Amino acid sequence: MGLMRKRTYYMKRQPARGTLVRNDDRVAEVLGGARGNRVMIRSVHGDGTTRITAVKWQNLAALGASLFE
């Protein structure tokens, strides 16, 4: 049998400001809405830099019960 993959629950509507979400392998904070179906997020990358980017909110996943799942 293959490896079991954990199910990812994506957002069904735009997350509220201040919500913690998962974007790929990073945890990010939602800063607010942007143009179209996008939201502004703040994330900390592996090298320690903080970046603010606009991403489609449909690509954000809800954070699980634990921060380090």
mmJSON file of the N, C-alpha and C atoms, coordinates in Angstrom:
{"data_MODEL":{"atom_site":{
"group_PDB":["ATOM","ATOM","ATOM","ATOM","ATOM","ATOM","ATOM","ATOM","ATOM","ATOM","ATOM","ATOM","ATOM","ATOM","ATOM","ATOM","ATOM","ATOM","ATOM","ATOM","ATOM","ATOM","ATOM","ATOM","ATOM","ATOM","ATOM","ATOM","ATOM","ATOM","ATOM","ATOM","ATOM","ATOM","ATOM","ATOM","ATOM","ATOM","ATOM","ATOM","ATOM","ATOM","ATOM","ATOM","ATOM","ATOM","ATOM","ATOM","ATOM","ATOM","ATOM","ATOM","ATOM","ATOM","ATOM","ATOM","ATOM","ATOM","ATOM","ATOM","ATOM","ATOM","ATOM","ATOM","ATOM","ATOM","ATOM","ATOM","ATOM","ATOM","ATOM","ATOM","ATOM","ATOM","ATOM","ATOM","ATOM","ATOM","ATOM","ATOM","ATOM","ATOM","ATOM","ATOM","ATOM","ATOM","ATOM","ATOM","ATOM","ATOM","ATOM","ATOM","ATOM","ATOM","ATOM","ATOM","ATOM","ATOM","ATOM","ATOM","ATOM","ATOM","ATOM","ATOM","ATOM","ATOM","ATOM","ATOM","ATOM","ATOM","ATOM","ATOM","ATOM","ATOM","ATOM","ATOM","ATOM","ATOM","ATOM","ATOM","ATOM","ATOM","ATOM","ATOM","ATOM","ATOM","ATOM","ATOM","ATOM","ATOM","ATOM","ATOM","ATOM","ATOM","ATOM","ATOM","ATOM","ATOM","ATOM","ATOM","ATOM","ATOM","ATOM","ATOM","ATOM","ATOM","ATOM","ATOM","ATOM","ATOM","ATOM","ATOM","ATOM","ATOM","ATOM","ATOM","ATOM","ATOM","ATOM","ATOM","ATOM","ATOM","ATOM","ATOM","ATOM","ATOM","ATOM","ATOM","ATOM","ATOM","ATOM","ATOM","ATOM","ATOM","ATOM","ATOM","ATOM","ATOM","ATOM","ATOM","ATOM","ATOM","ATOM","ATOM","ATOM","ATOM","ATOM","ATOM","ATOM","ATOM","ATOM","ATOM","ATOM","ATOM","ATOM","ATOM","ATOM","ATOM","ATOM","ATOM","ATOM","ATOM","ATOM","ATOM","ATOM","ATOM","ATOM"],
"id":[1,2,3,4,5,6,7,8,9,10,11,12,13,14,15,16,17,18,19,20,21,22,23,24,25,26,27,28,29,30,31,32,33,34,35,36,37,38,39,40,41,42,43,44,45,46,47,48,49,50,51,52,53,54,55,56,57,58,59,60,61,62,63,64,65,66,67,68,69,70,71,72,73,74,75,76,77,78,79,80,81,82,83,84,85,86,87,88,89,90,91,92,93,94,95,96,97,98,99,100,101,102,103,104,105,106,107,108,109,110,111,112,113,114,115,116,117,118,119,120,121,122,123,124,125,126,127,128,129,130,131,132,133,134,135,136,137,138,139,140,141,142,143,144,145,146,147,148,149,150,151,152,153,154,155,156,157,158,159,160,161,162,163,164,165,166,167,168,169,170,171,172,173,174,175,176,177,178,179,180,181,182,183,184,185,186,187,188,189,190,191,192,193,194,195,196,197,198,199,200,201,202,203,204,205,206,207],
"type_symbol":["N","C","C","N","C","C","N","C","C","N","C","C","N","C","C","N","C","C","N","C","C","N","C","C","N","C","C","N","C","C","N","C","C","N","C","C","N","C","C","N","C","C","N","C","C","N","C","C","N","C","C","N","C","C","N","C","C","N","C","C","N","C","C","N","C","C","N","C","C","N","C","C","N","C","C","N","C","C","N","C","C","N","C","C","N","C","C","N","C","C","N","C","C","N","C","C","N","C","C","N","C","C","N","C","C","N","C","C","N","C","C","N","C","C","N","C","C","N","C","C","N","C","C","N","C","C","N","C","C","N","C","C","N","C","C","N","C","C","N","C","C","N","C","C","N","C","C","N","C","C","N","C","C","N","C","C","N","C","C","N","C","C","N","C","C","N","C","C","N","C","C","N","C","C","N","C","C","N","C","C","N","C","C","N","C","C","N","C","C","N","C","C","N","C","C","N","C","C","N","C","C","N","C","C","N","C","C"],
"label_atom_id":["N","CA","C","N","CA","C","N","CA","C","N","CA","C","N","CA","C","N","CA","C","N","CA","C","N","CA","C","N","CA","C","N","CA","C","N","CA","C","N","CA","C","N","CA","C","N","CA","C","N","CA","C","N","CA","C","N","CA","C","N","CA","C","N","CA","C","N","CA","C","N","CA","C","N","CA","C","N","CA","C","N","CA","C","N","CA","C","N","CA","C","N","CA","C","N","CA","C","N","CA","C","N","CA","C","N","CA","C","N","CA","C","N","CA","C","N","CA","C","N","CA","C","N","CA","C","N","CA","C","N","CA","C","N","CA","C","N","CA","C","N","CA","C","N","CA","C","N","CA","C","N","CA","C","N","CA","C","N","CA","C","N","CA","C","N","CA","C","N","CA","C","N","CA","C","N","CA","C","N","CA","C","N","CA","C","N","CA","C","N","CA","C","N","CA","C","N","CA","C","N","CA","C","N","CA","C","N","CA","C","N","CA","C","N","CA","C","N","CA","C","N","CA","C","N","CA","C","N","CA","C","N","CA","C","N","CA","C","N","CA","C"],
"label_alt_id":[null,null,null,null,null,null,null,null,null,null,null,null,null,null,null,null,null,null,null,null,null,null,null,null,null,null,null,null,null,null,null,null,null,null,null,null,null,null,null,null,null,null,null,null,null,null,null,null,null,null,null,null,null,null,null,null,null,null,null,null,null,null,null,null,null,null,null,null,null,null,null,null,null,null,null,null,null,null,null,null,null,null,null,null,null,null,null,null,null,null,null,null,null,null,null,null,null,null,null,null,null,null,null,null,null,null,null,null,null,null,null,null,null,null,null,null,null,null,null,null,null,null,null,null,null,null,null,null,null,null,null,null,null,null,null,null,null,null,null,null,null,null,null,null,null,null,null,null,null,null,null,null,null,null,null,null,null,null,null,null,null,null,null,null,null,null,null,null,null,null,null,null,null,null,null,null,null,null,null,null,null,null,null,null,null,null,null,null,null,null,null,null,null,null,null,null,null,null,null,null,null,null,null,null,null,null,null],
"label_comp_id":["MET","MET","MET","GLY","GLY","GLY","LEU","LEU","LEU","MET","MET","MET","ARG","ARG","ARG","LYS","LYS","LYS","ARG","ARG","ARG","THR","THR","THR","TYR","TYR","TYR","TYR","TYR","TYR","MET","MET","MET","LYS","LYS","LYS","ARG","ARG","ARG","GLN","GLN","GLN","PRO","PRO","PRO","ALA","ALA","ALA","ARG","ARG","ARG","GLY","GLY","GLY","THR","THR","THR","LEU","LEU","LEU","VAL","VAL","VAL","ARG","ARG","ARG","ASN","ASN","ASN","ASP","ASP","ASP","ASP","ASP","ASP","ARG","ARG","ARG","VAL","VAL","VAL","ALA","ALA","ALA","GLU","GLU","GLU","VAL","VAL","VAL","LEU","LEU","LEU","GLY","GLY","GLY","GLY","GLY","GLY","ALA","ALA","ALA","ARG","ARG","ARG","GLY","GLY","GLY","ASN","ASN","ASN","ARG","ARG","ARG","VAL","VAL","VAL","MET","MET","MET","ILE","ILE","ILE","ARG","ARG","ARG","SER","SER","SER","VAL","VAL","VAL","HIS","HIS","HIS","GLY","GLY","GLY","ASP","ASP","ASP","GLY","GLY","GLY","THR","THR","THR","THR","THR","THR","ARG","ARG","ARG","ILE","ILE","ILE","THR","THR","THR","ALA","ALA","ALA","VAL","VAL","VAL","LYS","LYS","LYS","TRP","TRP","TRP","GLN","GLN","GLN","ASN","ASN","ASN","LEU","LEU","LEU","ALA","ALA","ALA","ALA","ALA","ALA","LEU","LEU","LEU","GLY","GLY","GLY","ALA","ALA","ALA","SER","SER","SER","LEU","LEU","LEU","PHE","PHE","PHE","GLU","GLU","GLU"],
"label_asym_id":["A","A","A","A","A","A","A","A","A","A","A","A","A","A","A","A","A","A","A","A","A","A","A","A","A","A","A","A","A","A","A","A","A","A","A","A","A","A","A","A","A","A","A","A","A","A","A","A","A","A","A","A","A","A","A","A","A","A","A","A","A","A","A","A","A","A","A","A","A","A","A","A","A","A","A","A","A","A","A","A","A","A","A","A","A","A","A","A","A","A","A","A","A","A","A","A","A","A","A","A","A","A","A","A","A","A","A","A","A","A","A","A","A","A","A","A","A","A","A","A","A","A","A","A","A","A","A","A","A","A","A","A","A","A","A","A","A","A","A","A","A","A","A","A","A","A","A","A","A","A","A","A","A","A","A","A","A","A","A","A","A","A","A","A","A","A","A","A","A","A","A","A","A","A","A","A","A","A","A","A","A","A","A","A","A","A","A","A","A","A","A","A","A","A","A","A","A","A","A","A","A","A","A","A","A","A","A"],
"label_entity_id":["1","1","1","1","1","1","1","1","1","1","1","1","1","1","1","1","1","1","1","1","1","1","1","1","1","1","1","1","1","1","1","1","1","1","1","1","1","1","1","1","1","1","1","1","1","1","1","1","1","1","1","1","1","1","1","1","1","1","1","1","1","1","1","1","1","1","1","1","1","1","1","1","1","1","1","1","1","1","1","1","1","1","1","1","1","1","1","1","1","1","1","1","1","1","1","1","1","1","1","1","1","1","1","1","1","1","1","1","1","1","1","1","1","1","1","1","1","1","1","1","1","1","1","1","1","1","1","1","1","1","1","1","1","1","1","1","1","1","1","1","1","1","1","1","1","1","1","1","1","1","1","1","1","1","1","1","1","1","1","1","1","1","1","1","1","1","1","1","1","1","1","1","1","1","1","1","1","1","1","1","1","1","1","1","1","1","1","1","1","1","1","1","1","1","1","1","1","1","1","1","1","1","1","1","1","1","1"],
"label_seq_id":[1,1,1,2,2,2,3,3,3,4,4,4,5,5,5,6,6,6,7,7,7,8,8,8,9,9,9,10,10,10,11,11,11,12,12,12,13,13,13,14,14,14,15,15,15,16,16,16,17,17,17,18,18,18,19,19,19,20,20,20,21,21,21,22,22,22,23,23,23,24,24,24,25,25,25,26,26,26,27,27,27,28,28,28,29,29,29,30,30,30,31,31,31,32,32,32,33,33,33,34,34,34,35,35,35,36,36,36,37,37,37,38,38,38,39,39,39,40,40,40,41,41,41,42,42,42,43,43,43,44,44,44,45,45,45,46,46,46,47,47,47,48,48,48,49,49,49,50,50,50,51,51,51,52,52,52,53,53,53,54,54,54,55,55,55,56,56,56,57,57,57,58,58,58,59,59,59,60,60,60,61,61,61,62,62,62,63,63,63,64,64,64,65,65,65,66,66,66,67,67,67,68,68,68,69,69,69],
"pdbx_PDB_ins_code":[null,null,null,null,null,null,null,null,null,null,null,null,null,null,null,null,null,null,null,null,null,null,null,null,null,null,null,null,null,null,null,null,null,null,null,null,null,null,null,null,null,null,null,null,null,null,null,null,null,null,null,null,null,null,null,null,null,null,null,null,null,null,null,null,null,null,null,null,null,null,null,null,null,null,null,null,null,null,null,null,null,null,null,null,null,null,null,null,null,null,null,null,null,null,null,null,null,null,null,null,null,null,null,null,null,null,null,null,null,null,null,null,null,null,null,null,null,null,null,null,null,null,null,null,null,null,null,null,null,null,null,null,null,null,null,null,null,null,null,null,null,null,null,null,null,null,null,null,null,null,null,null,null,null,null,null,null,null,null,null,null,null,null,null,null,null,null,null,null,null,null,null,null,null,null,null,null,null,null,null,null,null,null,null,null,null,null,null,null,null,null,null,null,null,null,null,null,null,null,null,null,null,null,null,null,null,null],
"Cartn_x":[0.827,0.0,0.869,0.335,1.051,0.985,1.676,1.668,0.322,-0.121,-1.367,-1.065,-1.793,-1.616,-2.675,-2.261,-3.195,-4.095,-5.368,-6.317,-6.175,-6.169,-6.066,-7.431,-7.864,-9.151,-8.922,-9.319,-9.135,-10.296,-10.07,-11.069,-12.253,-13.465,-14.664,-15.11,-14.574,-14.842,-13.622,-13.608,-12.438,-12.232,-11.018,-10.754,-10.761,-11.092,-11.135,-9.722,-9.619,-8.331,-7.775,-6.482,-5.838,-5.868,-6.532,-6.621,-5.28,-4.884,-3.686,-4.085,-3.384,-3.678,-2.384,-2.52,-1.361,-1.319,-0.152,0.087,1.299,1.074,2.112,2.679,3.962,4.571,4.755,4.18,4.345,3.04,3.17,2.028,2.036,0.867,0.786,-0.37,-0.302,-1.365,-2.056,-3.389,-4.152,-4.178,-3.746,-3.715,-4.967,-5.611,-6.82,-7.051,-8.123,-8.492,-7.644,-7.557,-6.866,-7.807,-7.316,-8.15,-8.549,-9.785,-10.266,-10.443,-10.071,-10.201,-8.909,-8.257,-6.961,-7.003,-6.107,-5.912,-4.422,-4.111,-2.722,-2.359,-1.202,-0.748,0.666,1.005,2.373,2.877,4.027,4.599,6.088,6.609,8.036,8.639,9.663,10.284,11.436,11.995,13.046,14.29,14.594,15.781,15.501,14.288,13.952,13.369,13.245,12.686,11.161,10.551,9.096,8.686,7.723,7.271,5.769,5.331,3.908,3.58,2.625,2.272,0.76,0.288,-1.125,-1.281,-2.174,-2.427,-3.928,-4.321,-5.737,-6.16,-7.265,-7.666,-8.115,-8.467,-8.837,-7.644,-6.415,-5.208,-4.744,-5.426,-5.066,-5.799,-5.118,-5.719,-5.913,-6.99,-7.252,-6.179,-5.763,-4.784,-5.465,-4.789,-5.371,-5.507,-5.764,-5.935,-4.632,-3.508,-2.201,-1.39,-0.561,0.244,1.295,1.821,2.912,2.443,1.455,0.964,1.795],
"Cartn_y":[-1.181,0.0,1.241,2.322,3.596,4.335,5.424,6.254,6.945,7.061,7.771,9.266,10.044,11.503,12.128,13.119,13.819,14.698,14.692,15.48,16.961,17.803,19.244,19.867,20.681,21.353,22.787,23.088,24.421,25.315,26.608,27.592,27.585,27.732,27.812,29.249,30.154,31.58,32.354,33.624,34.445,34.485,34.183,34.184,35.6,35.699,36.995,37.504,38.788,39.416,38.878,38.546,38.022,36.51,35.818,34.365,33.742,32.682,31.928,30.838,30.753,29.782,29.116,28.041,27.352,27.626,28.07,28.325,27.495,26.427,25.444,24.889,25.091,24.548,25.616,26.795,27.903,28.222,28.729,29.264,30.763,31.32,32.743,33.384,34.702,35.487,36.296,36.283,37.053,38.511,39.408,40.837,41.564,41.068,41.709,41.339,41.864,41.567,42.335,41.803,42.457,42.424,42.799,42.854,41.459,41.316,40.04,39.015,37.781,36.687,36.481,37.551,37.454,38.105,37.64,38.243,38.505,39.474,39.768,38.925,38.252,37.438,37.843,37.595,37.794,36.429,36.023,34.727,34.878,33.976,33.946,32.767,33.033,31.993,31.333,30.305,29.519,30.302,31.334,32.141,33.235,33.274,34.225,35.537,35.717,36.964,36.912,38.045,38.167,38.767,38.138,38.628,38.829,39.867,40.138,39.926,39.034,38.715,38.625,38.74,38.545,37.153,36.363,35.011,34.806,33.874,33.531,32.795,33.23,32.635,31.195,30.765,29.365,28.438,28.969,28.159,28.075,28.758,28.715,27.568,26.889,25.782,26.201,25.709,25.993,25.333,26.022,25.479,24.391,23.277,22.166,22.463,21.434,21.592,22.0,21.639,21.959,22.756,23.658,24.493,23.678,22.624,21.836,20.44,20.327,19.02,18.503],
"Cartn_z":[0.0,0.0,0.0,-0.517,-0.565,0.764,0.799,1.996,2.147,3.375,3.65,3.693,2.948,2.957,3.842,4.594,5.455,4.591,4.891,4.123,4.468,3.454,3.644,3.42,4.358,4.249,3.799,2.571,2.026,2.44,2.385,2.787,1.824,2.36,1.532,1.337,2.147,1.981,2.445,2.14,2.468,3.977,4.441,5.883,6.457,7.73,8.409,8.676,8.885,9.177,10.495,10.507,11.706,11.824,10.9,10.926,10.547,11.253,10.884,9.905,8.79,7.74,7.3,6.536,5.98,4.481,4.009,2.594,2.196,1.436,1.117,2.422,2.677,3.894,4.964,4.766,5.711,6.423,7.635,8.367,8.149,7.833,7.513,8.269,8.389,9.01,7.922,7.911,6.935,7.383,6.498,6.814,6.346,5.301,4.787,3.337,2.786,1.413,0.415,-0.786,-1.891,-3.091,-4.229,-5.421,-5.895,-6.32,-6.837,-5.733,-6.003,-5.036,-4.266,-3.887,-3.218,-1.849,-0.99,0.324,0.51,1.342,1.692,2.906,2.834,3.958,4.344,5.593,6.097,6.516,5.981,6.33,6.608,7.43,7.74,6.987,6.194,5.381,6.126,5.549,6.182,6.546,5.781,6.08,7.108,7.657,8.713,8.233,6.924,6.417,6.444,6.725,6.713,5.382,4.713,3.414,3.438,2.758,2.6,1.131,0.856,-0.52,-0.656,-1.898,-2.209,-2.816,-2.257,-2.764,-2.903,-3.747,-3.861,-2.597,-2.014,-0.746,-0.906,-2.113,-2.331,-2.145,-2.25,-2.078,-0.633,0.269,1.682,2.355,3.253,3.992,5.44,6.029,7.437,8.286,9.319,10.247,11.059,11.273,12.016,13.496,14.269,15.709,16.379,15.767,16.334,15.32,15.802,14.919,14.177,14.808,14.225,13.852,12.995,12.547,11.415],
"occupancy":[1.0,1.0,1.0,1.0,1.0,1.0,1.0,1.0,1.0,1.0,1.0,1.0,1.0,1.0,1.0,1.0,1.0,1.0,1.0,1.0,1.0,1.0,1.0,1.0,1.0,1.0,1.0,1.0,1.0,1.0,1.0,1.0,1.0,1.0,1.0,1.0,1.0,1.0,1.0,1.0,1.0,1.0,1.0,1.0,1.0,1.0,1.0,1.0,1.0,1.0,1.0,1.0,1.0,1.0,1.0,1.0,1.0,1.0,1.0,1.0,1.0,1.0,1.0,1.0,1.0,1.0,1.0,1.0,1.0,1.0,1.0,1.0,1.0,1.0,1.0,1.0,1.0,1.0,1.0,1.0,1.0,1.0,1.0,1.0,1.0,1.0,1.0,1.0,1.0,1.0,1.0,1.0,1.0,1.0,1.0,1.0,1.0,1.0,1.0,1.0,1.0,1.0,1.0,1.0,1.0,1.0,1.0,1.0,1.0,1.0,1.0,1.0,1.0,1.0,1.0,1.0,1.0,1.0,1.0,1.0,1.0,1.0,1.0,1.0,1.0,1.0,1.0,1.0,1.0,1.0,1.0,1.0,1.0,1.0,1.0,1.0,1.0,1.0,1.0,1.0,1.0,1.0,1.0,1.0,1.0,1.0,1.0,1.0,1.0,1.0,1.0,1.0,1.0,1.0,1.0,1.0,1.0,1.0,1.0,1.0,1.0,1.0,1.0,1.0,1.0,1.0,1.0,1.0,1.0,1.0,1.0,1.0,1.0,1.0,1.0,1.0,1.0,1.0,1.0,1.0,1.0,1.0,1.0,1.0,1.0,1.0,1.0,1.0,1.0,1.0,1.0,1.0,1.0,1.0,1.0,1.0,1.0,1.0,1.0,1.0,1.0,1.0,1.0,1.0,1.0,1.0,1.0],
"B_iso_or_equiv":[0.0,0.0,0.0,0.0,0.0,0.0,0.0,0.0,0.0,0.0,0.0,0.0,0.0,0.0,0.0,0.0,0.0,0.0,0.0,0.0,0.0,0.0,0.0,0.0,0.0,0.0,0.0,0.0,0.0,0.0,0.0,0.0,0.0,0.0,0.0,0.0,0.0,0.0,0.0,0.0,0.0,0.0,0.0,0.0,0.0,0.0,0.0,0.0,0.0,0.0,0.0,0.0,0.0,0.0,0.0,0.0,0.0,0.0,0.0,0.0,0.0,0.0,0.0,0.0,0.0,0.0,0.0,0.0,0.0,0.0,0.0,0.0,0.0,0.0,0.0,0.0,0.0,0.0,0.0,0.0,0.0,0.0,0.0,0.0,0.0,0.0,0.0,0.0,0.0,0.0,0.0,0.0,0.0,0.0,0.0,0.0,0.0,0.0,0.0,0.0,0.0,0.0,0.0,0.0,0.0,0.0,0.0,0.0,0.0,0.0,0.0,0.0,0.0,0.0,0.0,0.0,0.0,0.0,0.0,0.0,0.0,0.0,0.0,0.0,0.0,0.0,0.0,0.0,0.0,0.0,0.0,0.0,0.0,0.0,0.0,0.0,0.0,0.0,0.0,0.0,0.0,0.0,0.0,0.0,0.0,0.0,0.0,0.0,0.0,0.0,0.0,0.0,0.0,0.0,0.0,0.0,0.0,0.0,0.0,0.0,0.0,0.0,0.0,0.0,0.0,0.0,0.0,0.0,0.0,0.0,0.0,0.0,0.0,0.0,0.0,0.0,0.0,0.0,0.0,0.0,0.0,0.0,0.0,0.0,0.0,0.0,0.0,0.0,0.0,0.0,0.0,0.0,0.0,0.0,0.0,0.0,0.0,0.0,0.0,0.0,0.0,0.0,0.0,0.0,0.0,0.0,0.0],
"pdbx_formal_charge":[null,null,null,null,null,null,null,null,null,null,null,null,null,null,null,null,null,null,null,null,null,null,null,null,null,null,null,null,null,null,null,null,null,null,null,null,null,null,null,null,null,null,null,null,null,null,null,null,null,null,null,null,null,null,null,null,null,null,null,null,null,null,null,null,null,null,null,null,null,null,null,null,null,null,null,null,null,null,null,null,null,null,null,null,null,null,null,null,null,null,null,null,null,null,null,null,null,null,null,null,null,null,null,null,null,null,null,null,null,null,null,null,null,null,null,null,null,null,null,null,null,null,null,null,null,null,null,null,null,null,null,null,null,null,null,null,null,null,null,null,null,null,null,null,null,null,null,null,null,null,null,null,null,null,null,null,null,null,null,null,null,null,null,null,null,null,null,null,null,null,null,null,null,null,null,null,null,null,null,null,null,null,null,null,null,null,null,null,null,null,null,null,null,null,null,null,null,null,null,null,null,null,null,null,null,null,null],
"auth_seq_id":[1,1,1,2,2,2,3,3,3,4,4,4,5,5,5,6,6,6,7,7,7,8,8,8,9,9,9,10,10,10,11,11,11,12,12,12,13,13,13,14,14,14,15,15,15,16,16,16,17,17,17,18,18,18,19,19,19,20,20,20,21,21,21,22,22,22,23,23,23,24,24,24,25,25,25,26,26,26,27,27,27,28,28,28,29,29,29,30,30,30,31,31,31,32,32,32,33,33,33,34,34,34,35,35,35,36,36,36,37,37,37,38,38,38,39,39,39,40,40,40,41,41,41,42,42,42,43,43,43,44,44,44,45,45,45,46,46,46,47,47,47,48,48,48,49,49,49,50,50,50,51,51,51,52,52,52,53,53,53,54,54,54,55,55,55,56,56,56,57,57,57,58,58,58,59,59,59,60,60,60,61,61,61,62,62,62,63,63,63,64,64,64,65,65,65,66,66,66,67,67,67,68,68,68,69,69,69],
"auth_comp_id":["MET","MET","MET","GLY","GLY","GLY","LEU","LEU","LEU","MET","MET","MET","ARG","ARG","ARG","LYS","LYS","LYS","ARG","ARG","ARG","THR","THR","THR","TYR","TYR","TYR","TYR","TYR","TYR","MET","MET","MET","LYS","LYS","LYS","ARG","ARG","ARG","GLN","GLN","GLN","PRO","PRO","PRO","ALA","ALA","ALA","ARG","ARG","ARG","GLY","GLY","GLY","THR","THR","THR","LEU","LEU","LEU","VAL","VAL","VAL","ARG","ARG","ARG","ASN","ASN","ASN","ASP","ASP","ASP","ASP","ASP","ASP","ARG","ARG","ARG","VAL","VAL","VAL","ALA","ALA","ALA","GLU","GLU","GLU","VAL","VAL","VAL","LEU","LEU","LEU","GLY","GLY","GLY","GLY","GLY","GLY","ALA","ALA","ALA","ARG","ARG","ARG","GLY","GLY","GLY","ASN","ASN","ASN","ARG","ARG","ARG","VAL","VAL","VAL","MET","MET","MET","ILE","ILE","ILE","ARG","ARG","ARG","SER","SER","SER","VAL","VAL","VAL","HIS","HIS","HIS","GLY","GLY","GLY","ASP","ASP","ASP","GLY","GLY","GLY","THR","THR","THR","THR","THR","THR","ARG","ARG","ARG","ILE","ILE","ILE","THR","THR","THR","ALA","ALA","ALA","VAL","VAL","VAL","LYS","LYS","LYS","TRP","TRP","TRP","GLN","GLN","GLN","ASN","ASN","ASN","LEU","LEU","LEU","ALA","ALA","ALA","ALA","ALA","ALA","LEU","LEU","LEU","GLY","GLY","GLY","ALA","ALA","ALA","SER","SER","SER","LEU","LEU","LEU","PHE","PHE","PHE","GLU","GLU","GLU"],
"auth_asym_id":["A","A","A","A","A","A","A","A","A","A","A","A","A","A","A","A","A","A","A","A","A","A","A","A","A","A","A","A","A","A","A","A","A","A","A","A","A","A","A","A","A","A","A","A","A","A","A","A","A","A","A","A","A","A","A","A","A","A","A","A","A","A","A","A","A","A","A","A","A","A","A","A","A","A","A","A","A","A","A","A","A","A","A","A","A","A","A","A","A","A","A","A","A","A","A","A","A","A","A","A","A","A","A","A","A","A","A","A","A","A","A","A","A","A","A","A","A","A","A","A","A","A","A","A","A","A","A","A","A","A","A","A","A","A","A","A","A","A","A","A","A","A","A","A","A","A","A","A","A","A","A","A","A","A","A","A","A","A","A","A","A","A","A","A","A","A","A","A","A","A","A","A","A","A","A","A","A","A","A","A","A","A","A","A","A","A","A","A","A","A","A","A","A","A","A","A","A","A","A","A","A","A","A","A","A","A","A"],
"auth_atom_id":["N","CA","C","N","CA","C","N","CA","C","N","CA","C","N","CA","C","N","CA","C","N","CA","C","N","CA","C","N","CA","C","N","CA","C","N","CA","C","N","CA","C","N","CA","C","N","CA","C","N","CA","C","N","CA","C","N","CA","C","N","CA","C","N","CA","C","N","CA","C","N","CA","C","N","CA","C","N","CA","C","N","CA","C","N","CA","C","N","CA","C","N","CA","C","N","CA","C","N","CA","C","N","CA","C","N","CA","C","N","CA","C","N","CA","C","N","CA","C","N","CA","C","N","CA","C","N","CA","C","N","CA","C","N","CA","C","N","CA","C","N","CA","C","N","CA","C","N","CA","C","N","CA","C","N","CA","C","N","CA","C","N","CA","C","N","CA","C","N","CA","C","N","CA","C","N","CA","C","N","CA","C","N","CA","C","N","CA","C","N","CA","C","N","CA","C","N","CA","C","N","CA","C","N","CA","C","N","CA","C","N","CA","C","N","CA","C","N","CA","C","N","CA","C","N","CA","C","N","CA","C","N","CA","C","N","CA","C","N","CA","C"],
"pdbx_PDB_model_num":[1,1,1,1,1,1,1,1,1,1,1,1,1,1,1,1,1,1,1,1,1,1,1,1,1,1,1,1,1,1,1,1,1,1,1,1,1,1,1,1,1,1,1,1,1,1,1,1,1,1,1,1,1,1,1,1,1,1,1,1,1,1,1,1,1,1,1,1,1,1,1,1,1,1,1,1,1,1,1,1,1,1,1,1,1,1,1,1,1,1,1,1,1,1,1,1,1,1,1,1,1,1,1,1,1,1,1,1,1,1,1,1,1,1,1,1,1,1,1,1,1,1,1,1,1,1,1,1,1,1,1,1,1,1,1,1,1,1,1,1,1,1,1,1,1,1,1,1,1,1,1,1,1,1,1,1,1,1,1,1,1,1,1,1,1,1,1,1,1,1,1,1,1,1,1,1,1,1,1,1,1,1,1,1,1,1,1,1,1,1,1,1,1,1,1,1,1,1,1,1,1,1,1,1,1,1,1]
}}}
